[in-house]
Amino acid sequence: MNHKTDQETDSFTELTPREELVAKLNGETAIVAWQEIERFFAKGNLLLVEKDVDLINCAADMSMDNGEEIGKLINEEKIQAMPVEFVKRNCKPETEFWTVVVAPYILAQLK
């Protein structure tokens, strides 16, 4: 019979703080229609995340104040305040976005 000591753990049962955050954020994502998030756009709390950016990892970086990674995404315009032009071109009441909240923002990615 194999008994574990107090210091032994299964490698797949212990998560790093970032992995725990990613799992938590992944569980908090939702697909929502534009009409449900438009009011956050009006308040300036809606951020557009480009499709080639991993939404969950972006949210984790924001939550963990990873300024270097978020700064890079902002400089490359991969994440930005939802542009009015984008809204005019792409957003109808039923347009769907994959979203996650990182207070006070909602990160949204066109589905």
Rosetta blueprint (number, residue, H / E / L):
1 M L
2 N L
3 H L
4 K L
5 T L
6 D L
7 Q L
8 E L
9 T L
10 D L
11 S L
12 F L
13 T L
14 E L
15 L L
16 T L
17 P H
18 R H
19 E H
20 E H
21 L H
22 V H
23 A H
24 K H
25 L H
26 N H
27 G H
28 E L
29 T L
30 A E
31 I E
32 V E
33 A E
34 W H
35 Q H
36 E H
37 I H
38 E H
39 R H
40 F H
41 F H
42 A H
43 K H
44 G L
45 N L
46 L E
47 L E
48 L E
49 V E
50 E L
51 K L
52 D L
53 V L
54 D L
55 L H
56 I H
57 N H
58 C H
59 A H
60 A H
61 D H
62 M H
63 S H
64 M L
65 D L
66 N L
67 G H
68 E H
69 E H
70 I H
71 G H
72 K H
73 L H
74 I H
75 N H
76 E L
77 E L
78 K L
79 I E
80 Q E
81 A E
82 M L
83 P L
84 V H
85 E H
86 F H
87 V H
88 K H
89 R H
90 N H
91 C L
92 K L
93 P L
94 E L
95 T L
96 E E
97 F E
98 W E
99 T E
100 V E
101 V E
102 V E
103 A L
104 P L
105 Y E
106 I E
107 L E
108 A E
109 Q E
110 L E
111 K L
